[in-house]
Amino acid sequence: METNIEIEKHPLEPVLPSNAKLLMLGSFPPQRKRWSMDFYYPNLNNDMWRITGLLFFKDKNHFLNETLKAFCREEIIDFLNAQGIALFDTASSIRRLQDNASDKFLEVVQPTDIAGLLSQLPECKAIVTTGQKATDTLRQQFDVEEPKVGDFSEFRFAERPMRLYRMPSSSRAYPLALEKKAAAYRIMYQDLQML
């Protein structure tokens, strides 16, 4: 592995609402030059907040500002707190082996202590990973079978029954229509009685 490539530390704090039922984990934020806001899934070419807007508000642009050039951080944070959705990433520090946001070129230097996050979320009963790199990194910490995309596997954490959902990546690099991605997320949110 390249050692002369700069190690990037995670630029954001975890979002851990005390009522969180779901912990959503991506791999790592894109480079700051791609951010439209100072928060998770900040890239306008990432559809996470469009999927969420479509499912919860029947409007894919619900979390976009009037100019449609940035996501509304405060509105997203209010939504996460109200719904009980925690957010972080499976990597706490990485190296970018190429100058892009592709998971394929992320080397995880320090994985996140996911058990540590879960221990702060007593009501959490599910984790969702939003891409292959996040799923692989998480499975190095838990004895859980890899679910098919759009499905879940069951495991236990500290005597708590848990589900690991594997959702399609919300990145536009993942070739699936927004509506089809949203349909997969809808099943998960309905399973968890959040929608």
N, CA, C and O atoms as a DFTB+ gen file, in Angstrom:
780 C
 N C O
     1  1       0.838      -1.192       0.000
     2  2       0.000       0.000       0.000
     3  2       0.881       1.253       0.000
     4  3       1.984       1.271       0.548
     5  1       0.351       2.293      -0.635
     6  2       1.074       3.563      -0.687
     7  2       1.157       4.154       0.716
     8  3       0.158       4.211       1.434
     9  1       2.342       4.588       1.099
    10  2       2.459       5.202       2.425
    11  2       2.748       6.698       2.332
    12  3       2.691       7.407       3.337
    13  1       3.061       7.182       1.119
    14  2       3.328       8.615       1.001
    15  2       2.061       9.410       0.699
    16  3       2.111      10.632       0.557
    17  1       0.925       8.716       0.600
    18  2      -0.350       9.408       0.398
    19  2      -0.869       9.858       1.760
    20  3      -0.860       9.100       2.730
    21  1      -1.314      11.087       1.806
    22  2      -1.794      11.678       3.059
    23  2      -2.955      10.863       3.657
    24  3      -3.841      10.402       2.938
    25  1      -2.926      10.703       4.964
    26  2      -4.039      10.065       5.677
    27  2      -5.050      11.151       6.023
    28  3      -4.705      12.164       6.630
    29  1      -6.304      10.929       5.629
    30  2      -7.376      11.873       5.959
    31  2      -8.165      11.347       7.145
    32  3      -8.613      10.201       7.154
    33  1      -8.327      12.204       8.147
    34  2      -9.184      11.856       9.291
    35  2     -10.618      12.266       8.973
    36  3     -10.842      13.210       8.215
    37  1     -11.572      11.571       9.540
    38  2     -12.980      11.879       9.282
    39  2     -13.273      13.320       9.711
    40  3     -12.966      13.704      10.840
    41  1     -13.865      14.117       8.814
    42  2     -14.068      15.540       9.112
    43  2     -15.332      15.853       9.916
    44  3     -15.538      17.001      10.309
    45  1     -16.175      14.857      10.165
    46  2     -17.465      15.110      10.826
    47  2     -17.600      14.283      12.098
    48  3     -17.020      13.205      12.226
    49  1     -18.378      14.815      13.030
    50  2     -18.719      14.059      14.242
    51  2     -19.874      13.104      13.919
    52  3     -20.698      13.405      13.056
    53  1     -19.941      11.960      14.601
    54  2     -21.117      11.098      14.402
    55  2     -22.391      11.811      14.845
    56  3     -22.368      12.621      15.772
    57  1     -23.498      11.507      14.178
    58  2     -24.816      12.019      14.559
    59  2     -25.493      10.879      15.314
    60  3     -25.801       9.840      14.731
    61  1     -25.724      11.076      16.612
    62  2     -26.217       9.982      17.448
    63  2     -27.444      10.412      18.257
    64  3     -27.334      10.616      19.466
    65  1     -28.609      10.553      17.616
    66  2     -29.809      10.911      18.382
    67  2     -30.098       9.822      19.433
    68  3     -29.959       8.632      19.150
    69  1     -30.493      10.232      20.630
    70  2     -30.703       9.252      21.712
    71  2     -31.824       8.264      21.374
    72  3     -31.868       7.163      21.922
    73  1     -32.732       8.661      20.468
    74  2     -33.860       7.792      20.097
    75  2     -33.571       6.975      18.833
    76  3     -34.488       6.401      18.246
    77  1     -32.302       6.920      18.410
    78  2     -31.984       6.285      17.123
    79  2     -32.366       4.807      17.105
    80  3     -31.978       4.036      17.983
    81  1     -33.138       4.432      16.083
    82  2     -33.499       3.035      15.843
    83  2     -32.633       2.440      14.743
    84  3     -32.502       1.222      14.621
    85  1     -32.036       3.339      13.933
    86  2     -31.262       2.935      12.765
    87  2     -29.938       3.688      12.745
    88  3     -29.897       4.902      12.948
    89  1     -28.859       2.952      12.499
    90  2     -27.538       3.554      12.319
    91  2     -27.156       3.400      10.852
    92  3     -26.969       2.286      10.364
    93  1     -27.043       4.527      10.151
    94  2     -26.713       4.518       8.728
    95  2     -25.222       4.785       8.564
    96  3     -24.704       5.791       9.047
    97  1     -24.540       3.871       7.876
    98  2     -23.095       3.962       7.712
    99  2     -22.692       3.939       6.250
   100  3     -22.957       2.974       5.533
   101  1     -22.044       5.019       5.815
   102  2     -21.415       5.029       4.507
   103  2     -19.964       4.614       4.668
   104  3     -19.591       4.036       5.689
   105  1     -19.146       4.904       3.668
   106  2     -17.732       4.557       3.768
   107  2     -16.924       5.730       4.337
   108  3     -16.271       5.597       5.373
   109  1     -16.974       6.891       3.644
   110  2     -16.197       8.059       4.049
   111  2     -16.660       9.231       3.180
   112  3     -17.025       9.020       2.024
   113  1     -16.654      10.464       3.709
   114  2     -17.114      11.595       2.893
   115  2     -16.217      11.835       1.671
   116  3     -15.038      11.478       1.679
   117  1     -16.784      12.439       0.627
   118  2     -15.969      12.810      -0.526
   119  2     -15.035      13.969      -0.154
   120  3     -15.115      14.524       0.942
   121  1     -14.161      14.315      -1.081
   122  2     -13.285      15.467      -0.849
   123  2     -14.139      16.719      -0.660
   124  3     -15.203      16.866      -1.261
   125  1     -13.640      17.618       0.192
   126  2     -14.402      18.811       0.562
   127  2     -14.807      19.650      -0.651
   128  3     -15.842      20.315      -0.621
   129  1     -14.010      19.628      -1.708
   130  2     -14.339      20.429      -2.897
   131  2     -15.657      19.965      -3.537
   132  3     -16.232      20.677      -4.360
   133  1     -16.125      18.789      -3.165
   134  2     -17.371      18.258      -3.725
   135  2     -18.588      18.491      -2.812
   136  3     -19.700      18.065      -3.125
   137  1     -18.361      19.164      -1.692
   138  2     -19.424      19.341      -0.714
   139  2     -20.355      20.495      -1.078
   140  3     -19.901      21.546      -1.529
   141  1     -21.663      20.293      -0.880
   142  2     -22.621      21.399      -1.010
   143  2     -23.053      21.873       0.379
   144  3     -23.695      22.914       0.517
   145  1     -22.693      21.096       1.405
   146  2     -23.002      21.471       2.800
   147  2     -21.998      20.766       3.687
   148  3     -21.311      19.842       3.252
   149  1     -21.915      21.206       4.934
   150  2     -20.963      20.662       5.893
   151  2     -21.647      19.526       6.670
   152  3     -21.957      19.669       7.853
   153  1     -21.877      18.390       5.980
   154  2     -22.615      17.289       6.609
   155  2     -22.455      16.029       5.763
   156  3     -21.735      16.023       4.764
   157  1     -23.131      14.972       6.176
   158  2     -23.042      13.677       5.486
   159  2     -23.747      13.711       4.127
   160  3     -24.717      14.444       3.933
   161  1     -23.244      12.910       3.203
   162  2     -23.769      12.848       1.838
   163  2     -23.910      14.270       1.273
   164  3     -24.992      14.664       0.838
   165  1     -22.800      15.040       1.282
   166  2     -22.875      16.457       0.912
   167  2     -22.819      16.716      -0.593
   168  3     -23.153      17.808      -1.054
   169  1     -22.393      15.703      -1.356
   170  2     -22.199      15.882      -2.791
   171  2     -23.556      15.933      -3.496
   172  3     -24.390      15.048      -3.302
   173  1     -23.774      16.954      -4.304
   174  2     -25.052      17.066      -5.029
   175  2     -25.290      15.892      -5.967
   176  3     -26.429      15.618      -6.345
   177  1     -24.211      15.193      -6.345
   178  2     -24.362      14.015      -7.193
   179  2     -24.644      12.749      -6.393
   180  3     -24.694      11.657      -6.959
   181  1     -24.828      12.885      -5.086
   182  2     -25.224      11.743      -4.272
   183  2     -26.713      11.890      -3.981
   184  3     -27.182      12.967      -3.615
   185  1     -27.443      10.803      -4.148
   186  2     -28.907      10.873      -4.067
   187  2     -29.500      10.522      -2.697
   188  3     -30.717      10.377      -2.583
   189  1     -28.669      10.382      -1.656
   190  2     -29.226       9.966      -0.350
   191  2     -30.374      10.867       0.098
   192  3     -31.425      10.375       0.509
   193  1     -30.177      12.186       0.021
   194  2     -31.220      13.088       0.543
   195  2     -32.393      13.203      -0.427
   196  3     -33.493      13.576      -0.020
   197  1     -32.172      12.884      -1.715
   198  2     -33.294      12.808      -2.667
   199  2     -34.136      11.559      -2.385
   200  3     -35.366      11.612      -2.409
   201  1     -33.460      10.431      -2.117
   202  2     -34.169       9.189      -1.767
   203  2     -35.019       9.439      -0.519
   204  3     -36.195       9.078      -0.474
   205  1     -34.408      10.064       0.496
   206  2     -35.101      10.331       1.765
   207  2     -36.269      11.286       1.548
   208  3     -37.354      11.075       2.090
   209  1     -36.053      12.335       0.756
   210  2     -37.130      13.288       0.456
   211  2     -38.289      12.618      -0.257
   212  3     -39.452      12.877       0.050
   213  1     -37.966      11.753      -1.213
   214  2     -38.989      11.033      -1.974
   215  2     -39.824      10.135      -1.056
   216  3     -41.050      10.101      -1.158
   217  1     -39.150       9.410      -0.162
   218  2     -39.849       8.446       0.697
   219  2     -40.680       9.121       1.781
   220  3     -41.826       8.737       2.016
   221  1     -40.113      10.120       2.438
   222  2     -40.788      10.707       3.601
   223  2     -41.649      11.920       3.261
   224  3     -42.562      12.259       4.015
   225  1     -41.367      12.584       2.127
   226  2     -42.090      13.816       1.791
   227  2     -42.645      13.809       0.369
   228  3     -43.189      14.811      -0.093
   229  1     -42.504      12.664      -0.333
   230  2     -42.978      12.526      -1.729
   231  2     -42.409      13.614      -2.647
   232  3     -43.047      14.028      -3.615
   233  1     -41.178      14.070      -2.313
   234  2     -40.539      15.124      -3.097
   235  2     -39.022      14.925      -3.053
   236  3     -38.393      15.124      -2.014
   237  1     -38.445      14.531      -4.184
   238  2     -36.998      14.263      -4.196
   239  2     -36.174      15.515      -3.906
   240  3     -35.017      15.406      -3.499
   241  1     -36.747      16.698      -4.105
   242  2     -36.015      17.949      -3.849
   243  2     -36.301      18.547      -2.473
   244  3     -35.903      19.678      -2.196
   245  1     -36.982      17.803      -1.615
   246  2     -37.392      18.323      -0.308
   247  2     -36.229      18.911       0.491
   248  3     -36.386      19.951       1.130
   249  1     -35.063      18.256       0.461
   250  2     -33.931      18.715       1.283
   251  2     -32.971      19.638       0.528
   252  3     -31.900      19.969       1.036
   253  1     -33.352      20.052      -0.677
   254  2     -32.520      20.996      -1.430
   255  2     -32.957      22.432      -1.131
   256  3     -34.126      22.685      -0.843
   257  1     -32.005      23.368      -1.202
   258  2     -32.381      24.774      -1.015
   259  2     -33.088      25.303      -2.263
   260  3     -33.223      24.584      -3.253
   261  1     -33.540      26.562      -2.217
   262  2     -34.349      27.124      -3.314
   263  2     -33.614      27.088      -4.654
   264  3     -34.233      26.921      -5.705
   265  1     -32.295      27.244      -4.608
   266  2     -31.532      27.276      -5.868
   267  2     -31.259      25.868      -6.391
   268  3     -30.781      25.707      -7.514
   269  1     -31.561      24.843      -5.579
   270  2     -31.279      23.437      -5.888
   271  2     -29.769      23.183      -6.034
   272  3     -29.349      22.219      -6.674
   273  1     -28.962      24.071      -5.424
   274  2     -27.505      23.928      -5.547
   275  2     -26.837      23.448      -4.250
   276  3     -25.617      23.286      -4.199
   277  1     -27.635      23.225      -3.215
   278  2     -27.085      22.718      -1.946
   279  2     -28.194      22.037      -1.160
   280  3     -29.375      22.352      -1.308
   281  1     -27.783      21.099      -0.325
   282  2     -28.740      20.473       0.593
   283  2     -28.858      21.339       1.850
   284  3     -27.922      22.058       2.202
   285  1     -30.000      21.269       2.518
   286  2     -30.273      22.071       3.718
   287  2     -29.892      21.274       4.967
   288  3     -30.657      20.434       5.441
   289  1     -28.710      21.552       5.483
   290  2     -28.155      20.814       6.624
   291  2     -29.099      20.807       7.838
   292  3     -29.368      19.746       8.402
   293  1     -29.596      21.974       8.239
   294  2     -30.423      22.063       9.454
   295  2     -31.697      21.245       9.309
   296  3     -32.126      20.571      10.246
   297  1     -32.294      21.313       8.131
   298  2     -33.525      20.558       7.895
   299  2     -33.261      19.045       7.965
   300  3     -34.082      18.288       8.481
   301  1     -32.118      18.624       7.446
   302  2     -31.742      17.207       7.495
   303  2     -31.497      16.775       8.938
   304  3     -31.942      15.703       9.349
   305  1     -30.798      17.596       9.701
   306  2     -30.516      17.266      11.106
   307  2     -31.826      17.157      11.901
   308  3     -31.997      16.227      12.688
   309  1     -32.750      18.105      11.696
   310  2     -34.058      18.039      12.377
   311  2     -34.785      16.744      12.024
   312  3     -35.373      16.095      12.890
   313  1     -34.739      16.378      10.750
   314  2     -35.385      15.155      10.277
   315  2     -34.758      13.924      10.948
   316  3     -35.483      13.051      11.426
   317  1     -33.425      13.845      10.989
   318  2     -32.737      12.691      11.587
   319  2     -33.085      12.556      13.066
   320  3     -33.316      11.452      13.560
   321  1     -33.121      13.688      13.770
   322  2     -33.472      13.657      15.200
   323  2     -34.915      13.218      15.402
   324  3     -35.205      12.433      16.304
   325  1     -35.818      13.717      14.571
   326  2     -37.237      13.359      14.697
   327  2     -37.461      11.875      14.379
   328  3     -38.252      11.207      15.046
   329  1     -36.767      11.368      13.366
   330  2     -36.981       9.986      12.928
   331  2     -36.158       8.969      13.705
   332  3     -36.457       7.775      13.667
   333  1     -35.131       9.422      14.407
   334  2     -34.264       8.485      15.120
   335  2     -33.316       7.756      14.180
   336  3     -33.242       6.527      14.182
   337  1     -32.590       8.533      13.372
   338  2     -31.602       7.959      12.449
   339  2     -30.227       8.510      12.819
   340  3     -30.001       9.720      12.788
   341  1     -29.315       7.608      13.169
   342  2     -27.927       7.983      13.477
   343  2     -27.096       7.844      12.207
   344  3     -27.398       7.023      11.340
   345  1     -26.040       8.661      12.108
   346  2     -25.190       8.648      10.908
   347  2     -23.726       8.676      11.273
   348  3     -23.305       9.409      12.168
   349  1     -22.964       7.879      10.579
   350  2     -21.509       8.018      10.570
   351  2     -20.990       7.210       9.388
   352  3     -21.747       6.881       8.475
   353  1     -19.700       6.892       9.406
   354  2     -19.097       6.108       8.337
   355  2     -18.281       4.977       8.944
   356  3     -17.900       5.029      10.113
   357  1     -18.019       3.957       8.140
   358  2     -17.305       2.784       8.645
   359  2     -15.798       3.022       8.746
   360  3     -15.092       2.244       9.387
   361  1     -15.301       4.093       8.118
   362  2     -13.874       4.424       8.207
   363  2     -13.705       5.739       8.954
   364  3     -14.384       6.722       8.659
   365  1     -12.793       5.750       9.927
   366  2     -12.483       6.985      10.656
   367  2     -11.294       7.702      10.058
   368  3     -11.152       8.914      10.225
   369  1     -10.428       6.968       9.356
   370  2      -9.379       7.604       8.558
   371  2      -9.053       6.720       7.359
   372  3      -9.144       5.493       7.407
   373  1      -8.669       7.403       6.281
   374  2      -8.467       6.712       5.000
   375  2      -7.295       7.334       4.244
   376  3      -6.781       8.390       4.613
   377  1      -6.891       6.648       3.179
   378  2      -6.047       7.240       2.145
   379  2      -6.838       7.155       0.849
   380  3      -7.455       6.131       0.555
   381  1      -6.819       8.234       0.078
   382  2      -7.419       8.210      -1.269
   383  2      -6.328       7.817      -2.247
   384  3      -5.377       8.569      -2.457
   385  1      -6.461       6.646      -2.845
   386  2      -5.435       6.160      -3.757
   387  2      -5.551       6.823      -5.121
   388  3      -4.629       6.757      -5.933
   389  1      -6.690       7.464      -5.366
   390  2      -6.861       8.317      -6.551
   391  2      -7.589       9.569      -6.111
   392  3      -8.208       9.599      -5.047
   393  1      -7.514      10.596      -6.929
   394  2      -8.076      11.892      -6.550
   395  2      -9.581      11.933      -6.826
   396  3     -10.056      12.744      -7.621
   397  1     -10.327      11.040      -6.150
   398  2     -11.782      11.042      -6.346
   399  2     -12.463      10.463      -5.113
   400  3     -11.812      10.139      -4.120
   401  1     -13.777      10.339      -5.195
   402  2     -14.549       9.864      -4.042
   403  2     -14.881       8.378      -4.147
   404  3     -15.591       7.840      -3.298
   405  1     -14.377       7.721      -5.172
   406  2     -14.737       6.321      -5.395
   407  2     -14.264       5.424      -4.258
   408  3     -13.099       5.465      -3.862
   409  1     -15.187       4.610      -3.737
   410  2     -14.841       3.651      -2.686
   411  2     -13.752       2.690      -3.136
   412  3     -12.945       2.221      -2.333
   413  1     -13.742       2.406      -4.427
   414  2     -12.780       1.445      -4.968
   415  2     -11.348       1.903      -4.682
   416  3     -10.442       1.079      -4.550
   417  1     -11.148       3.222      -4.586
   418  2      -9.807       3.765      -4.388
   419  2      -9.623       4.338      -2.979
   420  3      -8.753       5.179      -2.753
   421  1     -10.455       3.871      -2.030
   422  2     -10.274       4.250      -0.623
   423  2      -9.570       3.109       0.095
   424  3      -9.996       1.956       0.022
   425  1      -8.505       3.439       0.779
   426  2      -7.853       2.468       1.648
   427  2      -8.231       2.846       3.074
   428  3      -7.926       3.949       3.527
   429  1      -8.889       1.940       3.778
   430  2      -9.278       2.214       5.162
   431  2      -8.041       2.070       6.041
   432  3      -7.463       0.988       6.145
   433  1      -7.643       3.170       6.671
   434  2      -6.481       3.152       7.560
   435  2      -6.942       2.806       8.980
   436  3      -6.328       1.991       9.667
   437  1      -8.039       3.448       9.400
   438  2      -8.591       3.158      10.724
   439  2     -10.096       2.968      10.610
   440  3     -10.823       3.924      10.340
   441  1     -10.572       1.732      10.814
   442  2     -12.020       1.532      10.799
   443  2     -12.658       2.174      12.034
   444  3     -12.019       2.308      13.078
   445  1     -13.905       2.560      11.901
   446  2     -14.660       3.140      13.013
   447  2     -14.994       2.049      14.028
   448  3     -15.250       0.903      13.661
   449  1     -14.987       2.413      15.288
   450  2     -15.411       1.504      16.357
   451  2     -16.948       1.489      16.367
   452  3     -17.581       2.263      17.085
   453  1     -17.526       0.609      15.570
   454  2     -18.984       0.591      15.413
   455  2     -19.669       0.081      16.679
   456  3     -20.758       0.543      17.021
   457  1     -19.049      -0.856      17.370
   458  2     -19.600      -1.321      18.657
   459  2     -19.685      -0.148      19.632
   460  3     -20.644      -0.038      20.396
   461  1     -18.685       0.721      19.603
   462  2     -18.684       1.915      20.456
   463  2     -19.853       2.836      20.139
   464  3     -20.466       3.408      21.041
   465  1     -20.165       2.981      18.830
   466  2     -21.325       3.794      18.441
   467  2     -22.614       3.134      18.928
   468  3     -23.474       3.794      19.510
   469  1     -22.744       1.821      18.686
   470  2     -23.976       1.115      19.066
   471  2     -24.203       1.164      20.576
   472  3     -25.345       1.218      21.032
   473  1     -23.118       1.144      21.350
   474  2     -23.290       1.179      22.807
   475  2     -23.860       2.520      23.275
   476  3     -24.356       2.625      24.396
   477  1     -23.790       3.550      22.416
   478  2     -24.385       4.858      22.733
   479  2     -25.814       4.979      22.207
   480  3     -26.464       6.007      22.400
   481  1     -26.305       3.926      21.539
   482  2     -27.626       3.957      20.904
   483  2     -28.466       2.785      21.412
   484  3     -28.647       1.801      20.694
   485  1     -28.983       2.878      22.646
   486  2     -29.663       1.729      23.262
   487  2     -30.915       1.260      22.526
   488  3     -31.313       0.105      22.678
   489  1     -31.553       2.135      21.726
   490  2     -32.775       1.729      21.016
   491  2     -32.502       1.254      19.592
   492  3     -33.424       0.858      18.879
   493  1     -31.246       1.294      19.184
   494  2     -30.904       0.950      17.797
   495  2     -31.080      -0.549      17.570
   496  3     -30.554      -1.376      18.316
   497  1     -31.843      -0.880      16.510
   498  2     -32.067      -2.295      16.205
   499  2     -31.630      -2.671      14.798
   500  3     -31.809      -3.810      14.368
   501  1     -31.054      -1.705      14.079
   502  2     -30.608      -2.008      12.722
   503  2     -29.476      -1.077      12.308
   504  3     -29.395       0.079      12.725
   505  1     -28.608      -1.633      11.472
   506  2     -27.553      -0.862      10.815
   507  2     -27.830      -0.973       9.328
   508  3     -28.220      -2.034       8.841
   509  1     -27.631       0.116       8.608
   510  2     -27.697       0.042       7.149
   511  2     -26.357       0.516       6.600
   512  3     -25.848       1.569       6.985
   513  1     -25.795      -0.285       5.690
   514  2     -24.600       0.146       4.975
   515  2     -25.019       0.544       3.571
   516  3     -25.866      -0.092       2.945
   517  1     -24.398       1.618       3.096
   518  2     -24.826       2.199       1.816
   519  2     -23.742       2.030       0.760
   520  3     -23.374       2.986       0.078
   521  1     -23.244       0.827       0.632
   522  2     -22.231       0.554      -0.381
   523  2     -21.370      -0.632       0.019
   524  3     -21.380      -1.048       1.177
   525  1     -20.625      -1.178      -0.936
   526  2     -19.836      -2.387      -0.696
   527  2     -18.685      -2.156       0.274
   528  3     -18.450      -2.983       1.155
   529  1     -17.963      -1.048       0.128
   530  2     -16.825      -0.781       1.011
   531  2     -17.302      -0.676       2.462
   532  3     -16.668      -1.216       3.369
   533  1     -18.433       0.027       2.679
   534  2     -18.982       0.159       4.037
   535  2     -19.374      -1.216       4.586
   536  3     -19.116      -1.518       5.751
   537  1     -19.994      -2.041       3.749
   538  2     -20.427      -3.381       4.171
   539  2     -19.209      -4.234       4.545
   540  3     -19.199      -4.883       5.591
   541  1     -18.201      -4.229       3.701
   542  2     -16.994      -5.028       3.951
   543  2     -16.301      -4.581       5.235
   544  3     -15.874      -5.411       6.038
   545  1     -16.193      -3.263       5.426
   546  2     -15.507      -2.728       6.607
   547  2     -16.274      -3.089       7.879
   548  3     -15.667      -3.454       8.886
   549  1     -17.599      -2.990       7.836
   550  2     -18.427      -3.342       9.000
   551  2     -18.305      -4.834       9.324
   552  3     -18.197      -5.211      10.491
   553  1     -18.322      -5.672       8.300
   554  2     -18.314      -7.126       8.531
   555  2     -16.990      -7.616       9.104
   556  3     -16.918      -8.744       9.590
   557  1     -15.944      -6.801       9.060
   558  2     -14.692      -7.171       9.716
   559  2     -14.822      -7.054      11.238
   560  3     -13.987      -7.577      11.977
   561  1     -15.878      -6.361      11.707
   562  2     -16.057      -6.155      13.148
   563  2     -17.165      -7.007      13.759
   564  3     -17.208      -7.185      14.976
   565  1     -18.057      -7.532      12.929
   566  2     -19.204      -8.288      13.442
   567  2     -19.320      -9.615      12.694
   568  3     -18.988      -9.717      11.513
   569  1     -19.795     -10.615      13.410
   570  2     -20.036     -11.907      12.788
   571  2     -21.428     -11.863      12.165
   572  3     -22.417     -12.250      12.788
   573  1     -21.484     -11.386      10.932
   574  2     -22.775     -11.238      10.258
   575  2     -22.598     -11.577       8.782
   576  3     -21.636     -11.162       8.137
   577  1     -23.540     -12.330       8.279
   578  2     -23.513     -12.714       6.868
   579  2     -23.777     -11.485       6.003
   580  3     -24.549     -10.605       6.381
   581  1     -23.136     -11.432       4.850
   582  2     -23.373     -10.296       3.951
   583  2     -24.743     -10.424       3.297
   584  3     -25.004     -11.399       2.593
   585  1     -25.625      -9.443       3.524
   586  2     -26.939      -9.505       2.867
   587  2     -26.820      -9.148       1.385
   588  3     -25.888      -8.459       0.970
   589  1     -27.772      -9.627       0.607
   590  2     -27.859      -9.176      -0.787
   591  2     -28.285      -7.711      -0.766
   592  3     -28.893      -7.251       0.201
   593  1     -27.965      -6.975      -1.838
   594  2     -28.372      -5.572      -1.934
   595  2     -29.898      -5.502      -1.860
   596  3     -30.595      -6.186      -2.610
   597  1     -30.405      -4.679      -0.958
   598  2     -31.843      -4.535      -0.776
   599  2     -32.406      -5.469       0.285
   600  3     -33.617      -5.496       0.504
   601  1     -31.544      -6.235       0.946
   602  2     -32.004      -7.224       1.923
   603  2     -31.268      -7.021       3.251
   604  3     -30.499      -6.070       3.399
   605  1     -31.506      -7.920       4.219
   606  2     -30.831      -7.814       5.514
   607  2     -30.391      -9.188       6.017
   608  3     -30.894     -10.223       5.580
   609  1     -29.443      -9.165       6.943
   610  2     -29.015     -10.346       7.701
   611  2     -29.201     -10.023       9.169
   612  3     -29.153      -8.860       9.571
   613  1     -29.415     -11.065       9.971
   614  2     -29.601     -10.859      11.411
   615  2     -28.334     -11.239      12.164
   616  3     -27.618     -12.163      11.778
   617  1     -28.068     -10.510      13.247
   618  2     -26.935     -10.833      14.123
   619  2     -27.269     -10.309      15.519
   620  3     -28.312      -9.688      15.728
   621  1     -26.380     -10.565      16.460
   622  2     -26.596     -10.073      17.821
   623  2     -25.455      -9.134      18.200
   624  3     -24.299      -9.347      17.837
   625  1     -25.818      -8.089      18.941
   626  2     -24.815      -7.191      19.506
   627  2     -25.170      -6.984      20.965
   628  3     -26.243      -6.466      21.275
   629  1     -24.282      -7.383      21.865
   630  2     -24.513      -7.221      23.314
   631  2     -25.902      -7.732      23.697
   632  3     -26.667      -7.034      24.362
   633  1     -26.214      -8.933      23.280
   634  2     -27.507      -9.588      23.566
   635  2     -28.698      -8.929      22.878
   636  3     -29.845      -9.307      23.117
   637  1     -28.430      -7.961      22.040
   638  2     -29.503      -7.262      21.323
   639  2     -29.656      -7.882      19.937
   640  3     -28.668      -7.986      19.211
   641  1     -30.875      -8.301      19.542
   642  2     -31.034      -8.747      18.160
   643  2     -30.922      -7.544      17.219
   644  3     -31.535      -6.501      17.450
   645  1     -30.137      -7.705      16.166
   646  2     -29.876      -6.607      15.242
   647  2     -30.079      -7.086      13.808
   648  3     -30.038      -8.282      13.520
   649  1     -30.298      -6.131      12.925
   650  2     -30.323      -6.416      11.491
   651  2     -29.265      -5.557      10.808
   652  3     -29.056      -4.396      11.158
   653  1     -28.609      -6.160       9.827
   654  2     -27.738      -5.400       8.932
   655  2     -28.426      -5.351       7.582
   656  3     -28.585      -6.374       6.916
   657  1     -28.833      -4.155       7.184
   658  2     -29.413      -3.935       5.855
   659  2     -28.298      -3.492       4.911
   660  3     -27.434      -2.694       5.276
   661  1     -28.335      -4.018       3.710
   662  2     -27.364      -3.610       2.674
   663  2     -28.168      -2.934       1.572
   664  3     -28.847      -3.596       0.787
   665  1     -28.083      -1.613       1.521
   666  2     -28.844      -0.856       0.536
   667  2     -27.962      -0.506      -0.659
   668  3     -26.736      -0.493      -0.557
   669  1     -28.609      -0.222      -1.799
   670  2     -27.804       0.227      -2.938
   671  2     -27.116       1.548      -2.605
   672  3     -27.664       2.375      -1.875
   673  1     -25.938       1.738      -3.131
   674  2     -25.222       2.995      -2.931
   675  2     -26.066       4.147      -3.469
   676  3     -26.707       4.031      -4.513
   677  1     -26.056       5.256      -2.739
   678  2     -26.794       6.440      -3.194
   679  2     -25.957       7.278      -4.158
   680  3     -26.424       8.299      -4.664
   681  1     -24.729       6.851      -4.410
   682  2     -23.871       7.551      -5.372
   683  2     -24.410       7.370      -6.787
   684  3     -24.928       6.309      -7.137
   685  1     -24.281       8.416      -7.590
   686  2     -24.703       8.310      -8.998
   687  2     -23.810       7.334      -9.767
   688  3     -24.170       6.871     -10.849
   689  1     -22.644       7.030      -9.195
   690  2     -21.751       6.068      -9.853
   691  2     -22.365       4.665      -9.829
   692  3     -21.995       3.802     -10.625
   693  1     -23.308       4.451      -8.907
   694  2     -23.997       3.154      -8.841
   695  2     -25.175       3.214      -9.811
   696  3     -26.101       4.001      -9.615
   697  1     -25.143       2.380     -10.865
   698  2     -26.084       2.554     -11.984
   699  2     -27.476       1.983     -11.715
   700  3     -27.809       0.895     -12.184
   701  1     -28.280       2.721     -10.959
   702  2     -29.653       2.314     -10.684
   703  2     -30.486       3.596     -10.584
   704  3     -30.056       4.578      -9.979
   705  1     -31.663       3.575     -11.175
   706  2     -32.524       4.765     -11.169
   707  2     -32.895       5.150      -9.736
   708  3     -33.030       4.293      -8.863
   709  1     -33.056       6.456      -9.515
   710  2     -33.422       6.983      -8.194
   711  2     -34.644       6.257      -7.625
   712  3     -34.645       5.877      -6.454
   713  1     -35.676       6.065      -8.439
   714  2     -36.915       5.421      -7.965
   715  2     -36.654       3.988      -7.512
   716  3     -37.257       3.522      -6.545
   717  1     -35.753       3.285      -8.210
   718  2     -35.439       1.898      -7.835
   719  2     -34.636       1.859      -6.534
   720  3     -34.842       0.985      -5.692
   721  1     -33.720       2.814      -6.382
   722  2     -32.982       2.905      -5.113
   723  2     -33.968       3.194      -3.981
   724  3     -33.925       2.558      -2.928
   725  1     -34.849       4.155      -4.210
   726  2     -35.829       4.536      -3.181
   727  2     -36.711       3.347      -2.807
   728  3     -37.065       3.186      -1.639
   729  1     -37.069       2.516      -3.783
   730  2     -37.924       1.348      -3.509
   731  2     -37.232       0.394      -2.531
   732  3     -37.883      -0.170      -1.651
   733  1     -35.918       0.212      -2.681
   734  2     -35.166      -0.655      -1.764
   735  2     -35.147      -0.059      -0.357
   736  3     -35.364      -0.767       0.627
   737  1     -34.886       1.250      -0.268
   738  2     -34.868       1.916       1.041
   739  2     -36.264       1.911       1.670
   740  3     -36.390       1.811       2.890
   741  1     -37.310       2.017       0.850
   742  2     -38.683       2.017       1.379
   743  2     -38.954       0.732       2.163
   744  3     -39.518       0.780       3.256
   745  1     -38.553      -0.418       1.610
   746  2     -38.788      -1.705       2.277
   747  2     -38.120      -1.708       3.653
   748  3     -38.717      -2.144       4.637
   749  1     -36.880      -1.219       3.718
   750  2     -36.162      -1.171       4.995
   751  2     -36.890      -0.284       5.997
   752  3     -37.127      -0.695       7.133
   753  1     -37.248       0.940       5.579
   754  2     -37.920       1.862       6.510
   755  2     -39.277       1.304       6.948
   756  3     -39.685       1.503       8.092
   757  1     -39.970       0.615       6.059
   758  2     -41.254      -0.001       6.448
   759  2     -41.032      -1.149       7.418
   760  3     -41.760      -1.277       8.402
   761  1     -40.025      -1.994       7.150
   762  2     -39.669      -3.093       8.074
   763  2     -39.448      -2.555       9.473
   764  3     -39.885      -3.157      10.454
   765  1     -38.767      -1.415       9.564
   766  2     -38.398      -0.840      10.859
   767  2     -39.512       0.041      11.431
   768  3     -39.343       0.686      12.466
   769  1     -40.657       0.055      10.733
   770  2     -41.831       0.845      11.159
   771  2     -41.487       2.323      11.317
   772  3     -41.946       2.990      12.244
   773  1     -40.662       2.820      10.383
   774  2     -40.283       4.227      10.397
   775  2     -40.983       4.986       9.285
   776  3     -40.884       6.210       9.199
   777  1     -41.691       4.255       8.435
   778  2     -42.368       4.878       7.285
   779  2     -43.777       4.331       7.195
   780  3     -44.532       4.715       6.302
